[in-house]
């Protein structure tokens, strides 16, 4: 049984919720700013850069892969190991690991060490969002699970508007290592605020790692993981190549790229808030509407992005529609995982990073095949459609389970 949350003063409640969002902000900066700093890192740490900049920048992309792999590995591991721990203490531990991994990244002497440290820095990523969303929902009170997830993720979306451009600018002007120093400072401030304000509730001594991992025996869990991995892949198929579309297709200057990303980030921030609010009212409808509008926005992108106005409008729509899905899919995973709520909340972010790799790889493949920079948009449509179909399968399985349960106790359910 989960212990009741201690009553917090309004000031402490505000600080606690802000701190949880600030941690998400730091994660967003460290994950996405690395993409913009790949040329600087390659020039500094890869000796072949002078002879072949394009090849070495592509090689530096392994840093993105290593971070995504760290998220995928760390999410279930920390969720399982932290099953019986106090959520507040688990949050402190995860933030310490963030700080250590990020400082190590800033001090990495070679490219190989940097890749290893990016993997380590990513390990707490999924578990942090999982435990932060559970704590936020508990602080907000019953019926606010979707809002709790949205608040924990809000820092991630705001990072795309403010933090990523700032860290990229800092890295380009003072050196890429200073971007990681900035991230380490953000995590240190987050740790101090969480220690000050998070409510201390005891862990559940009846839980253990094996009990958490049993959630993976449930095929319903895997269906929702597939929804996140494939559906989110549609977003990353577009996001990974948005810079090339901006300059090579829409004819904008490179100076316009941060503005394109910022507009998408604003859409993501609004979509996250809408998704959290809507999920608490009708979770299934939020997922279905979210995917449907996401698919439409991707189709519009492939048609309208060649014009600057069309590009800005459609990236905003893509940001808002895909971001509606994050809190709703995570809330559904929490429900399906039942008592293994931390695991359910954490693996959503592992799925998100699988989608990162899948979308980027498939988008790159169609570009390499000669279909042009807008072709990843159609890859995104295909992946989003598969995500929607899998989500509908998940809903139908749940309804079948409810009917069977009611039939077992002798209650007849009329056909829909």
Buried (B, 14 or more C-beta within 10 A) or exposed (E): EEBEBEEBEEEBBEBBBBBBBBBBBBBBBBBBBBBBBBBBBBBBBBEEBEEEBEEBBEBBBBBBBBBBBBBBBBBBBBBBBBBBBBBBBBBBBBBBBBBBBBBBBBEBEEBEBBBBBBBBBBBBBBBBBBBBBBBBBBBBEEEBBBBBBBBBBBBBBBBBBBBBBBBBBBBBEEBBBBBBBBBBBBBBBBBEBBEEBBBEBEBBEEBEBEBBBBBBEBEBBBBBBBBBBBBBBBBBBBBBBBBBBBBEBBEBEEEBBBEBBBBBBBBBBBBBBBBBBBBBEEBBEBBBBBBBBBBBBBBBBBEBBBBBEBBBBBBBBBBBBBBBBBBBBBBBBBBBBEBBBBBBBBBBBBBBBBBBBBBBBBBBBBBEEEEBBBBBBBBBBBBBBBBBBBBBBBBEBBEEEEBEEEEEEEEEEEEE
